[in-house]
Amino acid sequence: MKMLNRRYFLRSAAGFGAAACFAPLRAAASKIGTALRITDVEALILRDPPERKPEDHFVSMTPLGATTGGVGLWNRLERAETVRQGGYRQTLLVKVSTDQGVVGWGESHAVMTPRVVKTALTDLFRPILLGKDARQIEAIWEKMYSAQRLRGYGTGYFTRAMAGVDIALWDIVGKAAGVPVYQLLGGKFRDSIPTYQGVGGGPPEEVRENSRALLERGFPNQKMSLAKGRGEQARDVNRVIAAAEVLAGKGQILVDSLAGYTLAEATRVGRTLDEIENLGWWEDVLMPEDYGAYAILADRMDTPICAGEQYSNRFQFRDLFERRACDIINPDTARVGITETQRIAIMADAYNILFAPHSSMGSAPYRASAIHLCAATPNAVILEGGESYTRGFGNAILSVPLPYKPGSVDVPGRPGLGFEFDEKELAKLVVG
């Protein structure tokens, strides 16, 4: 496999010029009846800012034995997700090439350890994929999943690597057929997807002002943290009330706790949240393994419970659904892929559960895959990252941008995922 560095990235016409710019519509569409044999699978680590420092520079964590900082029994061992990337953003692009000249782009969520996911792609999946027909998307998904299924791998880095390949295959087939990915998924229910944007702030007064500013910029639906972080201020429910009051009659506040509560704690806090009429959901309240407690909490509360960001396959979601443990799911396409996310969303619809994909720190394939799934899924309601296009991995590195607007994003109408990279701008962020 070629070394993927900035020099190669900039000088290789086959590496990017031909990769981002597919053939004219009629020429590409003629290839859908011909096998699209995979000739290469490559992985590009992006970092913003693109500093080249030792890898341990990008990983930080609370001290060993750190506690939540609450009062009394609420000051317990901190067991929720606390690993951070030291102020940097990272992701892993996946480029799949075919013998017909059609190239697809995918993405694997890999903010902390992109080299781990890259190794799974290059050392495990690439040998399996070479020579396969890219049109056989579901068969390829099953082949990849079977590669280590009986060795205990079905989540985490393994399925994130799969997701990057899977998204790229949908992009390839859409380009070859001359149609957007949503059309391959069965057509679209909507032309535009509502988006929400995160609102920060410490004390309630600060949250209130930040929420008002976001509303004025065109975001009536906002999300905020509760109990993400240490100390009593992070757990102050009055912060949520402040944002809800700003959005009353105009939109909703969504709350994310990232496993910040036990069931007993969540039950107590939930009584207050239930009084907030325009609270859209309470997300990731408990530890992801605690399916039984999620079911109890969902039964106790009027506020809809949202879960799914931490799960990686339909079997985990099946267990949530059978327990009636949530009202809304937010699977992450760059952790799960388009193929498996669609399966999960369809299964959710059978339980009358809503679908709102998680779309976190990533670039165009990540966000576009979620947009197309929302367009083609009946139970989709909203999408994360309303201002994600303004960041380092956003539209600044695209020659054909994704059509975001304040509070919504239009569904791209071009073949495949519907964007094109600006190779020079993208190369500035490539670090491996």
C-alpha positions in Angstrom: 0.0 0.0 0.0 1.2 3.5 -0.8 2.4 5.7 2.1 -0.3 8.3 2.6 1.4 11.5 3.5 0.9 15.1 2.5 3.4 14.9 -0.3 1.8 11.9 -1.9 -1.6 13.4 -1.2 -0.8 16.5 -3.2 1.2 15.1 -6.1 -0.9 12.0 -6.9 -3.6 12.6 -9.5 -4.8 9.1 -8.9 -4.8 9.7 -5.2 -7.0 12.7 -5.1 -7.7 14.5 -8.4 -9.4 11.4 -9.8 -10.6 10.3 -6.4 -12.8 13.3 -5.7 -13.9 14.0 -9.2 -15.8 11.1 -10.6 -16.7 10.7 -14.3 -19.6 12.7 -15.9 -23.0 11.5 -15.0 -23.8 9.4 -18.1 -20.4 7.7 -18.1 -20.6 6.9 -14.4 -24.1 5.6 -14.6 -23.1 3.2 -17.4 -20.8 1.4 -14.9 -23.5 0.2 -12.6 -24.1 -2.9 -14.8 -20.4 -3.7 -14.6 -18.6 -5.2 -11.7 -16.8 -2.5 -9.7 -13.8 -4.5 -8.4 -12.1 -3.0 -5.4 -8.4 -2.2 -6.1 -7.4 -0.4 -3.0 -8.5 0.6 0.5 -6.6 3.6 2.0 -6.9 5.5 5.3 -6.1 9.1 6.0 -5.8 10.5 9.5 -7.0 14.1 9.7 -6.2 16.3 12.6 -7.2 19.9 13.4 -4.9 21.6 14.1 -2.6 19.3 12.1 0.3 19.2 14.5 2.6 16.2 14.5 3.4 15.4 18.1 3.7 12.1 20.0 0.4 10.3 20.0 0.1 10.5 23.8 -0.1 14.3 23.5 -3.7 13.9 22.2 -5.0 11.8 25.0 -5.9 13.2 28.4 -8.0 11.8 31.3 -9.0 12.7 34.8 -6.7 11.4 37.5 -6.9 7.8 38.8 -9.5 7.6 41.5 -11.2 10.9 40.5 -14.7 11.4 41.8 -17.8 13.1 40.5 -17.5 16.0 42.9 -21.0 15.8 44.1 -22.3 16.2 47.6 -22.6 13.3 50.0 -23.2 10.0 48.2 -23.2 11.8 44.9 -19.5 12.2 45.3 -18.7 8.7 43.9 -16.0 7.2 41.6 -16.1 8.9 38.2 -16.9 6.0 35.8 -18.4 7.9 32.9 -16.5 8.6 29.7 -13.8 11.1 30.6 -11.1 10.6 27.9 -10.5 13.7 25.9 -8.3 14.7 22.9 -6.5 17.7 24.4 -8.3 20.3 22.4 -7.6 18.6 19.0 -10.1 17.1 16.5 -9.2 13.9 14.8 -11.0 11.6 12.3 -10.2 8.9 9.8 -11.1 9.1 6.1 -11.5 5.9 4.1 -10.9 5.9 0.4 -12.0 2.9 -1.6 -10.9 2.7 -5.3 -12.3 0.5 -8.0 -11.1 -0.8 -11.4 -13.7 1.2 -13.2 -12.3 4.5 -11.9 -15.1 5.2 -9.5 -13.8 6.1 -6.0 -15.8 6.3 -2.8 -15.2 8.2 0.5 -16.1 6.9 3.9 -15.2 7.8 7.4 -14.5 6.1 10.7 -15.2 7.8 14.0 -11.7 7.8 15.6 -11.2 10.9 17.7 -8.8 9.3 20.2 -6.8 6.6 18.5 -7.1 6.8 14.7 -4.1 4.6 14.2 -5.8 1.7 15.8 -8.8 2.0 13.4 -6.4 2.5 10.5 -4.5 -0.7 11.3 -7.8 -2.7 11.4 -8.6 -1.2 7.9 -5.2 -1.8 6.3 -4.2 -5.1 8.0 -7.5 -6.9 8.3 -10.2 -5.5 6.0 -8.1 -4.5 3.0 -6.9 -8.1 2.1 -10.5 -9.3 2.5 -11.9 -6.5 0.2 -9.4 -6.5 -2.7 -11.0 -7.9 -5.8 -14.6 -7.8 -4.4 -17.4 -6.2 -6.3 -18.2 -2.9 -4.5 -21.9 -3.2 -5.5 -22.3 -6.2 -3.1 -22.6 -3.9 -0.1 -24.5 -6.1 2.3 -22.6 -9.2 1.4 -19.3 -7.3 2.1 -20.7 -6.0 5.4 -21.4 -9.6 6.5 -18.0 -10.8 5.3 -16.2 -8.0 7.3 -18.4 -8.7 10.4 -17.6 -12.4 10.2 -13.9 -11.8 10.0 -13.6 -11.7 13.9 -17.1 -12.3 15.1 -16.2 -15.7 16.7 -13.2 -14.1 18.3 -15.4 -11.7 20.2 -15.1 -8.6 18.1 -18.4 -6.9 17.2 -18.1 -3.3 18.5 -15.6 -0.6 19.1 -12.7 0.0 16.8 -13.6 -3.1 14.8 -17.0 -1.8 13.7 -15.7 1.7 13.3 -13.3 0.5 10.7 -16.2 -1.4 9.0 -18.3 1.7 9.0 -15.7 3.7 7.0 -15.6 1.0 4.3 -19.4 0.7 4.3 -20.0 4.4 3.8 -17.5 4.5 1.0 -19.2 1.6 -0.8 -22.5 3.4 -0.8 -20.8 6.5 -2.2 -19.2 4.3 -5.0 -22.5 2.7 -6.0 -24.4 6.0 -6.0 -21.7 7.6 -8.3 -21.7 4.6 -10.6 -25.5 4.6 -10.8 -25.6 8.4 -11.2 -28.0 8.8 -8.2 -27.8 10.1 -4.6 -27.4 7.6 -1.9 -30.8 8.3 -0.5 -32.2 6.9 -3.8 -30.4 3.7 -3.3 -31.9 3.5 0.2 -35.4 3.6 -1.2 -36.0 7.3 -1.9 -36.5 10.3 0.3 -39.3 11.3 2.6 -38.0 14.9 3.0 -35.9 17.5 1.2 -34.5 19.1 4.3 -33.5 17.8 7.8 -33.9 19.9 11.0 -30.6 20.2 12.9 -29.7 21.1 16.4 -26.7 22.9 17.8 -25.0 22.5 21.2 -25.4 25.3 23.7 -22.8 25.7 26.4 -22.4 27.7 29.6 -21.7 27.3 33.3 -24.2 29.0 35.5 -27.8 29.3 34.4 -27.5 33.0 33.4 -24.7 32.2 31.0 -26.6 29.3 29.5 -29.6 31.6 29.1 -27.6 34.2 27.1 -25.9 31.5 25.0 -29.2 29.9 24.2 -30.7 33.2 23.2 -27.8 34.0 20.9 -28.2 30.6 19.2 -31.9 31.1 18.7 -31.2 34.5 17.1 -28.8 32.7 14.7 -31.6 30.4 13.6 -31.4 27.3 16.0 -34.7 26.8 17.8 -33.6 23.3 18.8 -30.5 23.1 21.0 -28.7 20.5 23.1 -26.8 20.9 26.3 -24.9 18.8 28.8 -26.1 17.9 32.3 -23.7 16.1 34.7 -21.0 15.9 32.0 -18.1 17.1 34.0 -17.3 17.3 37.7 -18.8 19.5 40.4 -22.2 20.6 41.4 -22.6 23.3 38.7 -22.4 20.6 36.0 -25.4 18.9 37.7 -27.4 22.0 38.2 -30.8 21.4 36.6 -31.5 25.1 36.7 -29.2 25.4 33.7 -31.6 23.3 31.7 -34.6 25.3 32.9 -32.8 28.5 31.8 -32.4 27.3 28.2 -35.9 25.8 28.1 -37.4 29.2 29.1 -35.6 30.9 26.2 -36.9 28.3 23.7 -40.4 28.0 25.0 -42.9 28.2 22.2 -40.1 28.3 19.6 -38.2 25.0 19.9 -36.9 22.4 22.3 -33.9 21.8 24.5 -32.3 18.4 24.4 -30.2 17.1 27.3 -27.1 14.9 27.2 -25.7 13.3 30.3 -23.2 10.9 28.9 -23.7 8.2 31.5 -23.5 10.8 34.4 -26.1 9.1 36.6 -27.1 6.0 38.4 -30.7 4.9 38.1 -31.5 6.3 41.6 -29.9 9.6 40.8 -31.6 9.8 37.4 -35.0 9.1 38.9 -34.6 12.0 41.3 -33.4 14.4 38.7 -35.9 13.1 36.2 -38.8 14.4 38.4 -37.6 18.0 37.7 -36.9 17.4 34.0 -40.4 16.0 33.6 -41.8 19.4 34.5 -40.1 21.0 31.5 -42.7 20.9 28.7 -40.3 21.6 25.8 -37.6 19.1 26.8 -37.2 17.0 23.7 -35.1 14.1 25.2 -32.7 13.0 27.9 -29.7 11.3 26.2 -27.3 8.7 27.4 -28.3 9.0 31.0 -26.9 5.7 32.3 -24.0 3.4 31.7 -24.5 1.8 28.2 -24.4 -1.7 29.6 -27.3 -1.1 32.0 -30.1 -2.1 29.7 -32.4 -3.1 32.6 -32.0 0.2 34.3 -32.7 2.1 31.1 -36.0 0.2 30.8 -37.0 1.1 34.3 -36.0 4.8 33.8 -38.0 4.9 30.5 -41.0 3.6 32.3 -40.7 6.0 35.2 -40.3 9.2 33.1 -42.5 11.2 30.8 -39.4 12.8 29.2 -38.3 10.7 26.2 -35.1 8.7 26.8 -32.6 8.7 24.0 -29.8 6.1 23.7 -27.6 4.6 21.0 -24.4 6.7 20.5 -22.3 4.0 22.3 -23.7 1.0 20.6 -22.2 -0.6 17.4 -24.6 -3.2 16.0 -28.2 -4.2 15.6 -28.0 -6.9 18.2 -27.3 -4.3 20.9 -30.2 -2.2 19.7 -32.4 -5.3 19.6 -31.8 -5.7 23.3 -32.8 -2.1 23.9 -35.9 -2.4 21.9 -37.1 -5.7 23.5 -36.9 -4.0 26.9 -38.6 -0.9 25.7 -35.6 0.9 27.2 -35.7 4.1 25.1 -38.0 6.3 23.0 -35.4 7.7 20.6 -32.2 6.2 19.2 -29.1 8.1 18.0 -26.7 5.5 16.4 -23.6 7.0 14.9 -23.0 6.3 11.2 -19.2 6.6 11.4 -19.3 4.0 14.2 -21.9 1.7 12.6 -22.0 2.5 8.8 -25.0 3.1 6.5 -26.0 -0.5 6.0 -26.3 -1.4 9.7 -27.7 2.0 10.7 -30.5 1.6 8.2 -31.2 -1.9 9.6 -31.3 -0.4 13.1 -33.6 2.5 12.1 -36.1 0.1 10.4 -36.1 -2.1 13.4 -36.7 0.9 15.6 -39.7 1.9 13.5 -41.3 -1.4 14.2 -41.3 -0.4 17.8 -42.5 3.1 17.0 -39.1 4.5 18.2 -37.8 7.7 16.6 -34.4 8.0 14.8 -32.0 10.9 15.2 -28.4 10.0 14.2 -25.5 11.0 16.3 -23.1 13.1 14.2 -20.1 14.2 16.2 -16.6 15.2 15.4 -16.0 14.4 11.7 -15.9 15.5 8.1 -18.1 15.2 5.0 -18.6 11.4 4.6 -19.7 11.2 8.3 -22.2 14.0 8.1 -23.5 13.2 4.6 -24.1 9.6 5.4 -26.4 10.7 8.3 -28.2 13.2 6.1 -29.0 10.6 3.4 -30.2 8.2 6.1 -32.5 10.8 7.6 -33.9 11.6 4.2 -34.7 8.0 3.5 -36.0 6.9 6.9 -39.6 7.4 7.9 -39.0 7.7 11.7 -36.1 10.3 11.4 -36.7 13.5 13.2 -33.5 15.6 13.6 -29.8 15.6 13.1 -26.9 16.7 15.2 -24.3 19.3 14.4 -26.1 22.3 12.9 -22.9 24.3 12.7 -20.4 21.5 12.1 -19.9 22.7 8.6 -18.1 25.8 10.0 -15.3 23.9 11.7 -12.0 22.6 10.5 -13.4 19.4 9.0 -16.4 21.3 7.5 -17.2 22.9 4.2 -13.8 24.7 4.2 -12.2 21.5 2.8 -14.9 20.9 0.2 -15.1 22.2 -3.4 -18.7 21.1 -3.5 -20.1 21.8 0.0 -22.9 20.2 1.9 -26.0 22.5 1.9 -26.3 23.5 5.5 -28.4 26.4 6.7 -29.1 27.7 10.2 -31.4 25.1 11.8 -31.5 22.6 8.9 -29.5 21.0 6.1 -30.8 20.3 2.6 -30.5 16.8 1.2 -27.7 16.7 -1.4 -28.9 15.8 -4.9 -25.6 14.9 -6.6 -24.7 11.3 -7.2 -23.2 9.3 -4.2 -22.9 11.2 -1.0 -23.1 14.5 -2.8 -19.9 16.4 -1.9 -16.4 16.8 -3.3 -13.2 17.4 -1.4 -10.9 20.4 -2.2 -7.7 18.4 -2.3 -5.4 21.2 -1.4 -7.4 22.3 1.6 -7.9 18.7 2.8 -4.2 17.9 2.4 -3.4 20.6 5.0 -5.1 18.4 7.7 -3.7 15.0 6.7 -1.2 13.7 9.3 -1.0 10.0 8.4 
